[in-house]
Amino acid sequence: MTKADIVNEISRSTGLEKAAVLTTVESFMKIIKDTMAEGENVYLRGFGSFIIKTRKEKTARNISKGTTLIIPEHKIPAFKPSKVFLEEVK
């Protein structure tokens, strides 16, 4: 399902105009992205959590050149579904 499919489905089920729904969906995604960029997690009860995970520093190998390099510690966004969400998917 794409963002356009989500907008169409919300528009169909609520009767709102597609342009208004698209603006709302894009605003929702921007708020989540901006909040996580500031280092905060986003919790949506009954749906899941958008969290920031920290990957530790590690040593990687380039097999073709026979060299090693160090990948520094970094943060990545992740999604953890709620128990309700998991039960519905199963």
Sequence and secondary structure as in RCSB ss.txt:
>XXXX:A:sequence
MTKADIVNEISRSTGLEKAAVLTTVESFMKIIKDTMAEGENVYLRGFGSFIIKTRKEKTARNISKGTTLIIPEHK
IPAFKPSKVFLEEVK
>XXXX:A:secstr
  HHHHHHHHHHHH   HHHHHHHHHHHHHHHHHHHHTT  EEETTTEEEEEEEE  EEEEETTTTEEEEE  EE
EEEEEE HHHHHHH 
